[in-house]
Amino acid sequence: MIAKVPAMDSPEPVVLHEELATTFTGIVHPVSTPEAPVHQYRGIKYATIPARFRQSRLNTTYPLLTDASHHGPICPQPRLHPSADAELFGISEDSIPVQVLKQNEFECLNLNITCPGDVTPESRLPVMLWIHGGANHGSGSRWVYDGGAFVQKSMFISKPVIMVTINYRLGLLGFAASPALREDNKAAGDEGVGNYGLRDQRRALEWVYHFISAFGGDPANITLFGESTGAADILCHLHSAANERRPLFQRAIVQSAIMDLELPTVHGAGSQLSRYMASLHVQTLDKLRAVDAEKLVALNGHARAVNDGVFFHKHFSGSLVPEAEQPAEHRHGRSHHIPRNYSHNHLRPPSRSRSRARSRSRARHTPGPAQHQPLLIGDCSDEALLWALPASLWSATAIERRVRAVCQSLTKANALLRAYDIHPHAPPDELHARVLELINDTRFAWPTECVAAHARRQRGGRGVYRYVFDQEGPGRAVPHHAVDLVYLFDNVPLPTSPAPSKPLCPAQLMPEHFDEDEDEDEDCLRLEHAPLSLASLNLCALDAEMDSGASDSDVSTDSGFADDWGVPVVDDYAYARVRDAMQERWLAFAHGEAPWAEDRVFVFGPEGETGERSMSIFEGRRRAKVWREVLEPLGMQVAQKVGAELANGPAMPARGHW
């Protein structure tokens, strides 16, 4: 059972977990009020790691009393620049909560549970499990993702949920793979290779499924949601063999996913691992396992999901969007075709009285075929701002050469350059904005739409909900990567007055180096990044007068800057309107309701705008016509390669030459 908040002499909330034979002692969350009490249980170990590069094991052994009042260790990772969060969200460093999270390779598999304070095991509330982004960096214990405000909001609108955040292995510790490592693991009894971080996430799902009932959660009603590389991991779970055999979550929310949709083979990942081993001067796996974790993560090596023939389902082609199914579906402004005889994967309509009956006549969701869970998916309009610095270093001539080299077709390369108006006579500031548009479309916007279109086809035209996030950030007057987190979790301090803010400094948010190897594109770090070595070149001061386009337009700003002065344009009303709309629809989805009509797109912003719009609006919010005419002929693999090359920036001269 769950104990209520005890008397004043013992204020800590407790959960007596009979199945695990322990009592968890948590905390009363700081946002808690007598009317809306919120409890939190931190650092609960959900799995054990037998050895480096081995698959984790579900943890079911606890002491009689388990202290769950403090965050647990996180996966070892490169040190973040102190002002990374301040730069990303446009806030002052002194307004950021101080967090000191220990790093431990073998004790980092733990989770945090935030729940209403009055729940009991009979409550069976929907569970929302958050998978954080950041690739080689970050943790589910990060202050931005704290579930207090979100859970309390769920109580206020009578759609209470339990929110779980998790820590898992990152970077090489979580995704290293090679043929030799596969054989070594097989000899130890492990199936497959790499994807340790993904399997950690699955272990967390298993733990929640088996043990969340004592905390008041419903194990049969779990929603996965995540952002950036965490969102990309959710796409992997949707295509996994485990999800095909035994789905443990009922629906998924994918926010601003960043990854290569073509997954590498074990041999390809092995070539990459060999280069890392050479840089560490180790020749054997035993010596690699013995390398100090700090030295390993200092490489900041790119390693993500790998197609090892085991993790993904047996029909998996190696691509999250098969090449034959990539064309966008917004041709001629028509909405998506929905077969009349389609009957499964429906969600029940929301109870909002203002909703129109014609778009809400849906029954409660009945689980359909495995891996076909309902999907809510979208992106922000200016994700590519993270690469503003390397993008600004390109000359038009150098861009032309690189694009033609990657495309291996003069006709297709020239069509691409014309579509984004990139040519030697373009003014430098306009060239910078156009390069960001190209990066944005190839790394985020078009892949997101391709994933959504593919998911619709898998689900017979139903069960996919598309949104676009074009709302400016309160501190950065632009819809940058991760700005949706500000509104969803409502934890980022808001600017107290409209004062000029300096431009986002990608040097403090990007990887420590630009990888010049074609097989090691930079798509691994997005939300929490280590400082670039280029920071010492004093290239952080980007031109704050770069053209952004009109901030009062209905069309999203894609240049990366809101106006000449960088003045925040989000007032209290606009902030609250977008926050409430986003939170309410995410919570409705978790409760098994349709967040909006499937044949429409939901818009967040700009300037506080929210609501359902026809799919023809999507054509104006994103460059869908350019995708059809230019990117589709290139194919996903080449298009993403172009975006990655431009995001890496041009090759840098030796440091002594600067």
MARDO-640082 format. One line per 10 residues: number of its first residue (from 1); for each residue x, y, z of C-alpha. Coordinates in Angstrom, 1 decimal. Layout:
N
NUM) X:Y:Z ~ ...
# end
This chain:
658
1) 0.0:0.0:0.0 ~ 1.0:3.7:-0.2 ~ 1.1:5.6:3.0 ~ -0.4:9.1:3.1 ~ 1.8:12.0:4.1 ~ 2.6:11.1:7.7 ~ 2.4:13.4:10.7 ~ 4.7:16.3:11.1 ~ 7.2:14.3:13.1 ~ 7.7:12.0:10.1
11) 7.0:14.0:6.9 ~ 8.5:11.7:4.4 ~ 6.1:9.7:2.1 ~ 6.6:6.0:2.0 ~ 5.6:3.1:-0.3 ~ 5.4:-0.3:1.3 ~ 6.2:-2.6:-1.6 ~ 5.2:-6.1:-0.7 ~ 6.3:-7.7:-3.9 ~ 9.9:-6.3:-3.6
21) 9.9:-6.7:0.2 ~ 11.0:-3.2:0.8 ~ 9.7:0.2:1.9 ~ 10.6:3.1:-0.3 ~ 11.0:6.4:1.4 ~ 10.7:9.4:-0.9 ~ 10.1:13.2:-0.6 ~ 7.3:15.6:-0.6 ~ 7.9:17.5:-3.8 ~ 8.6:21.3:-3.4
31) 5.6:22.1:-5.7 ~ 3.3:20.1:-3.4 ~ 0.3:21.8:-1.8 ~ -2.5:20.5:0.5 ~ -4.9:20.7:-2.4 ~ -2.5:19.0:-4.9 ~ 0.1:17.0:-3.0 ~ 3.0:15.6:-5.1 ~ 5.4:12.9:-4.0 ~ 8.7:11.9:-5.6
41) 10.8:8.7:-5.2 ~ 14.4:9.1:-6.6 ~ 17.3:7.0:-7.5 ~ 15.5:3.6:-7.5 ~ 17.8:1.0:-9.0 ~ 15.9:-0.9:-11.8 ~ 18.7:-3.0:-13.3 ~ 22.3:-4.2:-12.7 ~ 25.3:-4.2:-15.1 ~ 27.4:-7.4:-14.9
51) 30.3:-5.9:-16.8 ~ 31.1:-3.2:-19.4 ~ 29.5:-3.9:-22.8 ~ 27.2:-6.5:-21.3 ~ 23.4:-6.5:-21.2 ~ 21.8:-5.3:-18.0 ~ 19.7:-7.5:-15.7 ~ 16.4:-6.6:-14.1 ~ 16.9:-5.7:-10.4 ~ 14.5:-7.2:-7.9
61) 16.6:-7.2:-4.7 ~ 16.4:-4.3:-2.2 ~ 17.1:-3.8:1.5 ~ 14.2:-3.8:3.9 ~ 14.3:0.0:3.8 ~ 15.2:1.8:0.6 ~ 16.1:5.5:0.7 ~ 14.5:7.0:-2.4 ~ 15.0:10.7:-1.4 ~ 18.1:11.4:-3.5
71) 19.0:11.1:-7.2 ~ 21.1:8.1:-8.1 ~ 24.4:8.2:-10.1 ~ 24.3:8.9:-13.8 ~ 26.2:7.4:-16.6 ~ 29.8:8.8:-17.0 ~ 29.9:11.5:-19.6 ~ 32.0:14.5:-20.7 ~ 31.8:17.5:-18.5 ~ 29.3:20.2:-19.6
81) 30.1:23.8:-20.0 ~ 28.6:25.5:-16.9 ~ 26.6:27.9:-19.0 ~ 25.2:25.3:-21.4 ~ 21.7:25.4:-20.1 ~ 21.8:29.1:-19.7 ~ 22.8:29.5:-23.4 ~ 20.3:27.0:-24.6 ~ 17.3:28.4:-22.9 ~ 18.4:32.1:-22.8
91) 18.3:32.4:-19.0 ~ 20.9:33.6:-16.5 ~ 23.2:31.1:-14.9 ~ 22.3:32.1:-11.4 ~ 18.6:31.1:-12.1 ~ 19.5:27.5:-12.8 ~ 19.1:25.0:-10.0 ~ 22.4:23.6:-8.7 ~ 22.7:19.9:-9.3 ~ 25.6:17.7:-8.3
101) 25.0:14.3:-9.8 ~ 27.5:11.6:-9.2 ~ 28.8:9.5:-12.1 ~ 29.1:5.7:-11.9 ~ 29.3:3.3:-14.8 ~ 27.9:0.4:-12.9 ~ 25.3:2.1:-10.7 ~ 23.7:4.4:-13.2 ~ 20.6:2.4:-14.0 ~ 18.1:4.0:-11.7
111) 14.8:5.8:-12.1 ~ 12.7:8.6:-10.5 ~ 8.9:8.3:-9.9 ~ 6.7:11.4:-9.5 ~ 3.1:10.8:-8.5 ~ 0.1:12.4:-6.9 ~ 0.4:12.2:-3.1 ~ -3.0:10.7:-2.6 ~ -2.8:7.7:-4.9 ~ -3.1:4.1:-3.8
121) -2.4:0.8:-5.5 ~ -6.0:0.8:-6.6 ~ -5.7:4.1:-8.4 ~ -4.1:2.6:-11.5 ~ -3.2:5.9:-13.1 ~ -1.7:6.2:-16.5 ~ 2.1:6.1:-16.5 ~ 4.3:8.4:-18.7 ~ 7.9:7.2:-19.0 ~ 10.3:9.9:-20.2
131) 13.5:9.0:-22.2 ~ 15.9:12.0:-22.2 ~ 18.0:13.1:-25.1 ~ 21.6:14.3:-25.3 ~ 23.2:11.2:-26.7 ~ 26.6:11.2:-25.0 ~ 25.3:13.6:-22.3 ~ 22.4:14.1:-20.0 ~ 20.3:12.2:-17.5 ~ 16.7:11.6:-16.5
141) 17.5:13.4:-13.3 ~ 18.2:16.7:-15.0 ~ 16.3:19.6:-13.5 ~ 14.6:20.4:-16.8 ~ 12.7:17.1:-16.8 ~ 11.6:17.1:-13.2 ~ 8.0:15.8:-13.1 ~ 6.6:17.9:-10.2 ~ 4.9:20.7:-12.2 ~ 3.7:18.3:-14.9
151) 2.1:15.8:-12.5 ~ 0.5:18.6:-10.5 ~ -1.0:20.0:-13.7 ~ -2.4:16.5:-14.5 ~ -4.2:16.7:-11.1 ~ -5.5:20.2:-11.7 ~ -7.2:19.1:-15.0 ~ -8.5:15.8:-13.6 ~ -6.2:13.7:-15.8 ~ -3.7:12.5:-13.2
161) -0.7:10.6:-14.3 ~ 2.5:9.1:-12.8 ~ 5.7:10.3:-14.5 ~ 8.9:8.2:-14.5 ~ 12.3:9.4:-15.7 ~ 15.2:7.1:-16.2 ~ 19.0:7.0:-16.5 ~ 20.6:4.6:-18.9 ~ 24.1:4.0:-20.5 ~ 25.3:6.6:-23.0
171) 27.9:7.0:-25.8 ~ 30.4:4.2:-26.2 ~ 29.4:2.7:-22.8 ~ 25.8:2.3:-24.1 ~ 26.3:1.6:-27.8 ~ 29.7:0.2:-28.7 ~ 29.6:-2.7:-31.1 ~ 31.8:-4.8:-33.4 ~ 32.0:-8.4:-34.7 ~ 34.6:-9.3:-32.1
181) 32.5:-7.8:-29.3 ~ 29.5:-9.7:-30.5 ~ 31.4:-13.0:-30.3 ~ 32.8:-12.1:-26.9 ~ 29.4:-11.4:-25.6 ~ 27.9:-14.5:-27.1 ~ 30.5:-16.6:-25.3 ~ 29.3:-14.9:-22.1 ~ 25.7:-15.8:-22.8 ~ 24.5:-12.4:-24.2
191) 22.4:-12.2:-27.3 ~ 23.3:-9.4:-29.8 ~ 25.8:-6.6:-29.4 ~ 25.6:-2.9:-28.8 ~ 22.3:-1.2:-28.1 ~ 23.1:-1.6:-24.3 ~ 21.4:1.8:-23.7 ~ 18.3:0.7:-25.6 ~ 18.1:-2.5:-23.6 ~ 18.6:-0.5:-20.4
201) 15.5:1.4:-21.4 ~ 13.6:-1.8:-22.0 ~ 14.7:-3.0:-18.6 ~ 13.3:0.2:-17.1 ~ 10.0:-0.5:-18.9 ~ 10.0:-4.0:-17.5 ~ 10.6:-2.7:-14.0 ~ 7.7:-0.2:-14.3 ~ 5.5:-2.9:-15.8 ~ 6.1:-5.3:-12.9
211) 6.3:-2.9:-10.0 ~ 4.6:0.4:-10.7 ~ 1.2:-0.8:-9.3 ~ 2.4:-0.2:-5.7 ~ 3.0:3.4:-6.6 ~ -0.5:3.8:-8.0 ~ 0.3:3.2:-11.6 ~ -1.4:1.1:-14.3 ~ 1.1:-1.3:-15.9 ~ -1.3:-1.8:-18.8
221) -1.4:1.9:-19.6 ~ 2.2:3.2:-20.2 ~ 3.1:6.0:-22.6 ~ 6.7:6.4:-23.8 ~ 7.7:10.0:-24.5 ~ 11.0:11.6:-25.3 ~ 12.9:14.3:-27.2 ~ 15.9:14.5:-29.5 ~ 18.0:11.2:-29.3 ~ 15.6:10.0:-26.6
231) 12.8:10.3:-29.2 ~ 14.9:8.5:-31.7 ~ 15.3:5.7:-29.2 ~ 11.6:5.4:-29.0 ~ 11.4:4.9:-32.7 ~ 13.9:2.0:-32.2 ~ 11.6:0.5:-29.6 ~ 8.7:0.7:-31.9 ~ 10.6:-1.5:-34.4 ~ 12.1:-3.8:-31.8
241) 11.7:-7.6:-31.6 ~ 10.7:-7.3:-27.9 ~ 7.9:-4.8:-28.8 ~ 6.7:-7.2:-31.5 ~ 6.7:-10.2:-29.1 ~ 5.5:-8.4:-25.9 ~ 4.5:-4.7:-26.1 ~ 5.0:-3.0:-22.7 ~ 3.8:0.4:-23.7 ~ 0.5:1.5:-25.2
251) 1.4:4.6:-27.1 ~ 4.4:6.9:-27.9 ~ 5.3:10.6:-28.2 ~ 8.2:11.5:-30.4 ~ 9.5:15.1:-30.0 ~ 12.2:16.4:-32.4 ~ 13.9:13.1:-33.0 ~ 17.5:13.3:-34.3 ~ 19.3:10.3:-35.7 ~ 20.3:8.6:-38.9
261) 17.3:6.7:-40.1 ~ 19.7:4.2:-41.8 ~ 21.2:2.2:-38.9 ~ 24.7:0.9:-39.2 ~ 25.6:-2.7:-39.4 ~ 27.8:-4.4:-36.7 ~ 30.7:-4.3:-39.2 ~ 30.2:-0.6:-39.8 ~ 30.1:0.1:-36.1 ~ 33.1:-2.2:-35.6
271) 35.2:0.0:-37.9 ~ 34.3:3.0:-35.9 ~ 35.1:1.2:-32.6 ~ 38.5:0.2:-34.0 ~ 39.4:3.9:-34.6 ~ 38.4:4.7:-31.0 ~ 40.5:1.8:-29.7 ~ 43.5:3.0:-31.7 ~ 43.2:6.4:-30.2 ~ 43.3:4.8:-26.8
281) 46.2:2.6:-27.8 ~ 44.4:-0.6:-26.8 ~ 44.3:-3.7:-29.0 ~ 42.1:-6.2:-27.2 ~ 38.5:-6.1:-25.8 ~ 39.8:-7.0:-22.4 ~ 42.0:-3.9:-22.3 ~ 39.2:-1.8:-23.7 ~ 37.0:-3.0:-20.8 ~ 39.8:-2.1:-18.4
291) 40.1:1.5:-19.7 ~ 39.1:4.1:-17.1 ~ 35.6:5.3:-17.8 ~ 36.7:8.9:-17.8 ~ 39.1:8.2:-20.6 ~ 36.5:6.4:-22.6 ~ 33.9:9.1:-22.4 ~ 36.5:11.8:-23.1 ~ 36.5:10.6:-26.7 ~ 33.0:11.9:-27.0
301) 32.6:9.1:-29.5 ~ 29.5:8.9:-31.7 ~ 27.8:5.6:-31.1 ~ 24.1:5.0:-31.3 ~ 21.7:2.2:-32.3 ~ 23.1:-0.6:-34.5 ~ 21.3:-3.2:-36.5 ~ 22.7:-6.3:-34.8 ~ 20.1:-8.8:-36.1 ~ 18.7:-9.3:-32.6
311) 17.3:-6.1:-31.2 ~ 15.0:-5.3:-34.1 ~ 12.2:-7.4:-35.4 ~ 12.9:-10.1:-38.0 ~ 11.5:-8.1:-40.9 ~ 13.6:-5.0:-40.1 ~ 15.3:-3.7:-43.2 ~ 18.0:-1.6:-41.4 ~ 16.0:1.6:-42.0 ~ 13.4:3.2:-39.8
321) 11.8:4.5:-42.9 ~ 12.2:2.0:-45.9 ~ 13.4:3.9:-49.0 ~ 10.3:2.9:-51.0 ~ 8.0:4.4:-48.4 ~ 9.7:7.8:-47.9 ~ 7.7:10.3:-50.1 ~ 5.8:12.9:-48.2 ~ 2.0:12.6:-48.2 ~ 0.9:16.3:-48.5
331) 0.7:16.4:-52.3 ~ -1.6:19.0:-53.7 ~ -2.6:20.0:-50.1 ~ -4.8:17.0:-49.7 ~ -5.3:15.3:-46.3 ~ -4.2:11.8:-45.7 ~ -6.5:9.0:-46.9 ~ -8.1:7.1:-44.1 ~ -9.7:3.8:-45.1 ~ -13.3:3.5:-44.0
341) -13.0:-0.1:-43.0 ~ -10.1:0.6:-40.6 ~ -11.2:-0.4:-37.1 ~ -8.2:-0.8:-34.7 ~ -5.7:1.5:-33.0 ~ -8.5:4.1:-32.4 ~ -8.4:6.4:-29.4 ~ -11.4:7.6:-27.6 ~ -12.4:11.2:-28.1 ~ -11.4:13.8:-25.4
351) -14.0:15.1:-23.0 ~ -13.4:18.7:-23.9 ~ -16.8:20.3:-24.5 ~ -15.5:22.7:-27.1 ~ -14.3:19.8:-29.4 ~ -16.3:19.2:-32.6 ~ -18.2:16.0:-32.7 ~ -17.4:15.2:-36.2 ~ -13.6:15.0:-35.5 ~ -14.0:13.2:-32.2
361) -16.2:10.2:-33.0 ~ -13.6:7.6:-31.9 ~ -13.8:4.6:-29.6 ~ -11.4:3.7:-26.8 ~ -8.1:2.4:-28.1 ~ -7.9:-1.4:-28.6 ~ -4.4:-2.6:-28.9 ~ -3.6:-3.5:-32.5 ~ -0.7:-5.4:-34.0 ~ 2.6:-5.2:-32.1
371) 4.8:-2.2:-32.9 ~ 1.7:-0.3:-34.2 ~ 1.0:1.7:-31.1 ~ -0.6:5.2:-31.6 ~ 2.0:7.8:-32.2 ~ 2.1:11.6:-31.5 ~ 5.0:13.2:-33.4 ~ 6.4:16.6:-34.4 ~ 9.3:19.0:-34.5 ~ 10.3:22.6:-33.8
381) 10.8:25.0:-36.7 ~ 14.3:26.1:-35.9 ~ 16.0:22.9:-34.6 ~ 19.2:23.7:-36.7 ~ 20.1:26.7:-34.6 ~ 22.3:24.3:-32.6 ~ 24.6:24.3:-35.6 ~ 24.6:28.1:-36.1 ~ 28.3:28.4:-35.5 ~ 29.7:25.7:-37.8
391) 27.1:26.7:-40.4 ~ 28.3:30.3:-40.3 ~ 31.9:29.2:-41.2 ~ 30.9:27.9:-44.7 ~ 31.5:29.9:-47.8 ~ 29.1:29.5:-50.7 ~ 31.8:28.0:-52.9 ~ 32.8:25.5:-50.2 ~ 29.1:24.5:-49.8 ~ 28.7:23.9:-53.5
401) 31.8:21.6:-53.5 ~ 30.7:19.7:-50.5 ~ 27.1:19.2:-51.6 ~ 28.2:18.0:-55.1 ~ 30.7:15.6:-53.6 ~ 28.0:14.1:-51.3 ~ 25.3:13.9:-53.9 ~ 27.4:12.4:-56.6 ~ 25.1:13.9:-59.1 ~ 25.6:17.4:-60.5
411) 21.9:17.6:-61.5 ~ 20.6:16.7:-58.0 ~ 23.2:18.8:-56.2 ~ 22.4:21.9:-58.3 ~ 18.6:21.4:-57.8 ~ 19.2:21.2:-54.0 ~ 21.3:24.4:-54.0 ~ 18.8:26.3:-56.2 ~ 15.9:25.2:-53.9 ~ 17.6:26.7:-50.9
421) 19.0:29.7:-52.9 ~ 22.6:28.9:-52.1 ~ 25.0:30.6:-54.6 ~ 28.3:32.5:-54.5 ~ 26.5:35.9:-54.8 ~ 24.3:35.4:-51.7 ~ 24.9:38.0:-48.9 ~ 26.8:36.3:-46.0 ~ 24.0:36.7:-43.5 ~ 21.4:35.3:-45.9
431) 23.7:32.5:-46.8 ~ 23.9:31.5:-43.2 ~ 20.2:31.5:-42.8 ~ 19.7:29.3:-45.9 ~ 22.3:26.8:-44.8 ~ 20.5:26.5:-41.5 ~ 17.2:25.9:-43.4 ~ 18.9:23.1:-45.4 ~ 20.3:21.5:-42.2 ~ 17.0:21.8:-40.5
441) 15.1:20.1:-43.3 ~ 17.5:17.2:-43.8 ~ 18.3:16.5:-40.1 ~ 14.8:17.1:-38.5 ~ 11.8:18.4:-40.5 ~ 11.8:16.0:-43.5 ~ 12.8:12.9:-41.6 ~ 10.1:13.6:-39.0 ~ 7.5:13.8:-41.8 ~ 8.8:10.6:-43.4
451) 8.6:8.8:-40.1 ~ 5.0:10.1:-39.6 ~ 4.0:9.1:-43.1 ~ 5.5:5.6:-42.7 ~ 3.7:5.2:-39.4 ~ 0.4:6.1:-41.0 ~ 0.9:3.4:-43.6 ~ 1.8:0.8:-41.0 ~ -1.4:1.7:-39.1 ~ -3.7:1.8:-42.1
461) -4.0:5.6:-42.1 ~ -4.9:6.0:-38.4 ~ -3.3:6.4:-35.0 ~ -0.8:9.1:-35.9 ~ -1.0:12.7:-34.6 ~ 1.2:15.3:-36.2 ~ 2.1:18.6:-34.6 ~ 4.4:21.5:-35.5 ~ 6.0:23.6:-32.7 ~ 6.6:27.1:-33.9
471) 6.3:28.9:-30.6 ~ 9.2:31.2:-29.7 ~ 11.2:30.5:-26.6 ~ 10.6:32.9:-23.6 ~ 14.3:33.5:-23.3 ~ 15.3:33.0:-27.0 ~ 12.8:34.5:-29.3 ~ 13.0:31.6:-31.7 ~ 11.6:28.1:-31.8 ~ 14.9:26.4:-31.2
481) 15.7:22.8:-30.4 ~ 14.4:21.8:-27.0 ~ 12.2:24.9:-26.6 ~ 9.1:22.6:-26.4 ~ 10.6:21.3:-23.1 ~ 10.2:24.7:-21.6 ~ 6.5:24.6:-22.1 ~ 5.9:20.9:-21.5 ~ 7.6:20.6:-18.1 ~ 7.3:24.2:-17.0
491) 10.5:24.2:-15.0 ~ 12.7:26.7:-16.9 ~ 12.7:30.1:-15.1 ~ 11.1:32.8:-17.3 ~ 12.7:36.1:-18.1 ~ 11.5:38.7:-15.6 ~ 11.8:41.6:-18.1 ~ 12.2:42.0:-21.8 ~ 16.0:42.6:-22.0 ~ 18.3:42.0:-24.9
501) 19.8:38.6:-24.9 ~ 23.0:37.5:-26.6 ~ 22.7:35.0:-29.5 ~ 22.8:31.3:-28.8 ~ 26.4:30.1:-28.7 ~ 26.5:26.7:-30.3 ~ 30.2:26.3:-29.3 ~ 29.0:25.7:-25.8 ~ 26.3:23.2:-26.9 ~ 28.0:21.1:-29.6
511) 30.4:18.2:-29.4 ~ 34.0:18.9:-28.6 ~ 35.1:18.6:-32.2 ~ 33.7:18.5:-35.7 ~ 34.2:15.0:-37.0 ~ 35.6:15.1:-40.5 ~ 35.2:11.4:-41.2 ~ 32.2:10.7:-43.4 ~ 31.2:7.7:-41.4 ~ 31.1:9.6:-38.1
521) 28.5:12.3:-38.6 ~ 27.7:14.5:-35.7 ~ 24.1:13.4:-35.1 ~ 24.7:12.2:-31.6 ~ 24.5:15.3:-29.4 ~ 21.6:17.7:-29.2 ~ 20.3:18.7:-25.8 ~ 23.2:18.7:-23.4 ~ 26.6:19.3:-25.1 ~ 30.2:19.6:-24.1
531) 32.2:22.7:-25.0 ~ 33.8:22.8:-28.4 ~ 37.5:23.2:-28.8 ~ 36.5:26.0:-31.2 ~ 35.3:28.0:-28.3 ~ 38.9:29.2:-27.7 ~ 38.8:30.7:-31.2 ~ 36.4:33.4:-30.0 ~ 33.9:32.5:-32.7 ~ 30.9:32.3:-30.3
541) 29.8:35.9:-30.9 ~ 27.4:35.4:-33.8 ~ 26.0:38.4:-35.6 ~ 22.8:39.4:-33.7 ~ 21.6:41.4:-36.7 ~ 21.1:38.4:-39.0 ~ 17.8:38.5:-40.8 ~ 15.1:36.4:-39.4 ~ 12.0:37.3:-41.3 ~ 9.0:38.9:-39.7
551) 8.3:37.7:-36.2 ~ 4.6:38.4:-36.6 ~ 4.1:36.1:-39.5 ~ 2.0:33.0:-39.4 ~ 4.9:31.2:-41.0 ~ 7.6:30.0:-38.7 ~ 10.9:31.8:-38.6 ~ 13.7:29.6:-40.0 ~ 16.7:31.8:-39.9 ~ 17.4:31.3:-36.2
561) 16.9:34.8:-34.9 ~ 13.7:36.5:-33.9 ~ 14.6:40.1:-34.5 ~ 17.5:42.5:-34.7 ~ 17.8:42.9:-30.9 ~ 17.1:39.3:-29.8 ~ 14.4:40.7:-27.4 ~ 12.1:38.0:-26.0 ~ 8.6:38.3:-27.5 ~ 6.7:35.8:-25.3
571) 4.4:37.5:-22.8 ~ 2.7:35.7:-19.9 ~ -0.5:35.1:-21.8 ~ 1.2:33.5:-24.8 ~ 3.4:31.4:-22.6 ~ 0.5:30.1:-20.5 ~ -1.6:29.4:-23.6 ~ 1.0:27.3:-25.3 ~ 2.0:25.5:-22.1 ~ -1.6:24.6:-21.2
581) -2.4:23.4:-24.7 ~ 0.7:21.2:-24.9 ~ 0.3:19.8:-21.4 ~ -3.4:19.1:-21.8 ~ -3.0:17.3:-25.1 ~ 0.0:15.2:-23.9 ~ -2.0:14.2:-20.9 ~ -5.2:13.4:-22.9 ~ -3.1:11.2:-25.1 ~ -1.7:9.4:-22.1
591) -5.3:8.8:-20.9 ~ -6.2:7.1:-24.2 ~ -7.9:10.0:-25.8 ~ -7.3:11.4:-29.3 ~ -5.4:14.7:-28.7 ~ -6.8:16.1:-31.9 ~ -8.3:14.9:-35.2 ~ -5.9:12.5:-37.0 ~ -6.4:14.2:-40.4 ~ -5.3:17.6:-39.1
601) -2.1:19.1:-37.7 ~ -1.9:20.8:-34.3 ~ 0.1:24.0:-34.3 ~ 1.9:25.5:-31.3 ~ 2.8:29.1:-32.1 ~ 4.0:31.5:-33.2 ~ 3.0:34.2:-30.8 ~ 0.7:32.0:-28.6 ~ -1.3:30.5:-31.5 ~ -2.6:27.0:-30.8
611) -5.2:24.8:-32.4 ~ -6.0:22.2:-35.0 ~ -5.3:23.2:-38.6 ~ -5.9:21.6:-42.0 ~ -3.0:19.7:-43.5 ~ -2.8:22.4:-46.2 ~ -1.5:24.7:-43.4 ~ 1.4:22.3:-43.0 ~ 2.6:23.2:-46.5 ~ 3.1:26.8:-45.3
621) 4.6:25.9:-42.0 ~ 7.3:23.6:-43.5 ~ 9.0:23.4:-46.9 ~ 7.0:20.3:-47.9 ~ 7.1:21.2:-51.6 ~ 10.9:21.5:-51.6 ~ 11.1:18.1:-49.9 ~ 9.0:16.5:-52.6 ~ 10.9:18.1:-55.5 ~ 14.5:18.0:-54.2
631) 15.0:15.8:-51.1 ~ 12.9:12.8:-52.2 ~ 15.0:12.3:-55.4 ~ 18.1:12.3:-53.3 ~ 16.8:9.7:-50.9 ~ 17.0:9.8:-47.1 ~ 20.5:8.5:-46.7 ~ 22.1:11.1:-49.0 ~ 19.9:13.9:-47.8 ~ 20.8:13.3:-44.2
641) 24.5:13.0:-45.2 ~ 24.3:16.5:-46.8 ~ 22.8:17.9:-43.6 ~ 25.4:16.2:-41.4 ~ 28.3:17.4:-43.5 ~ 27.1:21.0:-43.4 ~ 26.3:20.8:-39.7 ~ 29.9:19.6:-39.1 ~ 31.2:22.8:-40.6 ~ 34.2:23.1:-43.0
651) 37.5:21.5:-42.1 ~ 39.3:23.7:-39.7 ~ 42.9:24.9:-40.2 ~ 45.5:23.8:-37.7 ~ 45.2:25.8:-34.4 ~ 48.5:27.4:-34.9 ~ 47.2:29.1:-38.0 ~ 44.6:31.1:-36.1
# end
